[in-house]
C-alpha cells in the first residue's frame, strides 16, 4: 500500500459504516483536524510535509528534506491544486510537483475534518512527516504525524524461482513458551523444548542470525556491524528482498551501547521512522505503547503488511521485532492478541507458501514472576513456532514429520540458524533433498544443544536452607564475584550482601561427580539488585567458583547509566546520584 493512501474508491466503505475496514485507508494515513475549532474560529491552516531518512555512516541521526507547504482554510471544498513555492532545483519540489487536497463533507466524522492525500501524489521516500499550523495569531501547531510506505526495490528478483521460499521472522520480545500459548493462540509447529542460549536478546539473536557466539566469534559488538556475518546478507546475495524493523530504537539489537550500521543494512529498514516517532512531542504525550491514537505494534505490523503485499510474488526475508510490547511488563503483550491474529489471517495468501517463524528471544526477565520457580523456568524457555510452506509439506511429507518430532526435543537458536541455512540452499537442492535434516534431533542434553548450564532447565533442583553455612559462603562468593567484575569502574559502588532469597542444589548425573552445582538468588545493597548465580562446589578440595554468567532478575532502570559495558549494566550502581536519576 503506497502513501498517499488509496483513491476515493475506498471511501464508500467509510461513508456506509463510519469505520475503516480491511481495504480502506489505515487511520494513520489520514490527517485529523478538529473541524469545530477550524469552522467556529474561521481559522486559516497551513499544512506541510517532508521526507526524511537516515544519514550515511550514522544510524542514530536523520536527514530531513525541506518542508513543502499547502494551504487550507474553512472555505476549501472540492479539489484544490497547489504548486509548492519552492525552486525547481529543490529536491522536495521534484518529489512533490503538485499536491491535490480533497475535503469531502460526507466523510466528516463528528468534530473531525478528515483530509485525504490523493493517489496522484507519490513521495519518492519511505518516511514522510506531516504538520499543520494556524496561519493567524497565535501561530500554533494543531496537527503532526509520521507516515510510511514501501517503495519497491527494483534491483531485487521480481519473481520467485522454483523451490525458493520466503522467510518471515516475527519476534515478540520477552514472551515465554507458556505465556505465548496462553495469550496468542495460532496453529503451527510449536517447539516445546526451545531453550535460550544467552541472558538477553543480543546473544540469542546473534546465535540465529549469525550462528556465532557473540563474545568469542562474532567480532566487535560496540562499533558498526556492517562487516559482521548476518544471515540476511546471504539471502540478499540470492536476490531476496530484505526487511528489518524493530521498535524501541534506543534498545535495538545493534544499537544498544553500539553504533548500528554505517550503511542501510537491508532494502527496507524501519529504524529512521521509529527514531523520528520516539523523538517526537506527540509520542512523549501519548499513552504507553501508543503514538497518538495508534497502537505502536500496529504501526510496525502495517509496515510489514505493505512489504508482504508489495513483494507478494518475490522471494523475501523479513525480520520484524516487537520489543516494547512485552519487554517491561509481562501482561501487556495481550493487548496485541486480536491485532496480531487479524494480521496473520489477513496475510494468509502472502504467507502460506513462506517459512513463517513466530517466536520470542527469551521469557520475561524482570517481572515479579521471574523471582519464582516457575518464572525462572519460563524465562529460559521462549515461545517458538514454525510454519512450513504448504506445497513443501505436500510434496515432501517427511519434512513435516521430522519437524513435528523435533518439536518435542531440546532445541536452541543454534538449530534455528542451521534451519535457515538449509532454507537458503533449498533452491539449489534436488527434489530428493529436504529443507530440514533427514533425521530428527533425538534426545540430547544442554551441552549437546549448545545451551550454557546456567540457562539449562533439564535438571531437578531441590531447595536448600539459606541458613546453611555452605550457602552463606556461596552467597558471599557471588557478591565477591560481582565486585570483581566492577573493580575497574570507580563510578560503580561496591556491593554488599543484603540477604539470601533462595538456594537450590542441582541433581545432574551428566556433571562430574566430584562437583556439586548450586543455584543461588541473592539481594545486594545499595542497589537492591536481585542476582542469580550458578556455583560449582568441589567437595574434594572444598573450593567453589561461579559457573557461567550471573543474571539480574529485577529491573535496574537508570542505576547503571554511568557505564557503557552492556554486560555490566545489570550489575553497576552508579555512585553519582545525579547520574542515576536522569
HELIX and SHEET records of a PDB file:
HELIX    1   1 UNK A    8  UNK A   10  5                                   3    
HELIX    2   2 UNK A   11  UNK A   17  1                                   7    
HELIX    3   3 UNK A   27  UNK A   29  5                                   3    
HELIX    4   4 UNK A   35  UNK A   40  1                                   6    
HELIX    5   5 UNK A   91  UNK A   95  1                                   5    
HELIX    6   6 UNK A  105  UNK A  107  5                                   3    
HELIX    7   7 UNK A  177  UNK A  183  1                                   7    
HELIX    8   8 UNK A  201  UNK A  210  1                                  10    
HELIX    9   9 UNK A  231  UNK A  237  1                                   7    
HELIX   10  10 UNK A  249  UNK A  251  5                                   3    
HELIX   11  11 UNK A  271  UNK A  278  1                                   8    
HELIX   12  12 UNK A  281  UNK A  284  1                                   4    
HELIX   13  13 UNK A  296  UNK A  310  1                                  15    
HELIX   14  14 UNK A  324  UNK A  327  1                                   4    
HELIX   15  15 UNK A  330  UNK A  336  5                                   7    
HELIX   16  16 UNK A  337  UNK A  346  1                                  10    
HELIX   17  17 UNK A  348  UNK A  351  1                                   4    
HELIX   18  18 UNK A  368  UNK A  371  5                                   4    
HELIX   19  19 UNK A  373  UNK A  380  1                                   8    
HELIX   20  20 UNK A  390  UNK A  395  1                                   6    
HELIX   21  21 UNK A  397  UNK A  406  1                                  10    
HELIX   22  22 UNK A  413  UNK A  425  1                                  13    
HELIX   23  23 UNK A  426  UNK A  428  5                                   3    
HELIX   24  24 UNK A  446  UNK A  449  1                                   4    
HELIX   25  25 UNK A  453  UNK A  455  5                                   3    
HELIX   26  26 UNK A  469  UNK A  486  1                                  18    
HELIX   27  27 UNK A  567  UNK A  570  5                                   4    
HELIX   28  28 UNK A  577  UNK A  580  1                                   4    
SHEET    1   A 4 UNK A  31  UNK A  34  0                                        
SHEET    2   A 4 UNK A 112  UNK A 117 -1                                        
SHEET    3   A 4 UNK A  99  UNK A 103 -1                                        
SHEET    4   A 4 UNK A  78  UNK A  82 -1                                        
SHEET    1   B 3 UNK A  58  UNK A  64  0                                        
SHEET    2   B 3 UNK A  44  UNK A  55 -1                                        
SHEET    3   B 3 UNK A  68  UNK A  73 -1                                        
SHEET    1   C 4 UNK A  58  UNK A  64  0                                        
SHEET    2   C 4 UNK A  44  UNK A  55 -1                                        
SHEET    3   C 4 UNK A 127  UNK A 134 -1                                        
SHEET    4   C 4 UNK A 141  UNK A 148 -1                                        
SHEET    1   D 7 UNK A 189  UNK A 190  0                                        
SHEET    2   D 7 UNK A 384  UNK A 387 -1                                        
SHEET    3   D 7 UNK A 355  UNK A 359 -1                                        
SHEET    4   D 7 UNK A 167  UNK A 172  1                                        
SHEET    5   D 7 UNK A 316  UNK A 322  1                                        
SHEET    6   D 7 UNK A 241  UNK A 246  1                                        
SHEET    7   D 7 UNK A 268  UNK A 269  1                                        
SHEET    1   E 2 UNK A 290  UNK A 291  0                                        
SHEET    2   E 2 UNK A 294  UNK A 295 -1                                        
SHEET    1   F 5 UNK A 460  UNK A 463  0                                        
SHEET    2   F 5 UNK A 496  UNK A 507 -1                                        
SHEET    3   F 5 UNK A 515  UNK A 525 -1                                        
SHEET    4   F 5 UNK A 529  UNK A 538 -1                                        
SHEET    5   F 5 UNK A 543  UNK A 552 -1                                        
END                                                                             
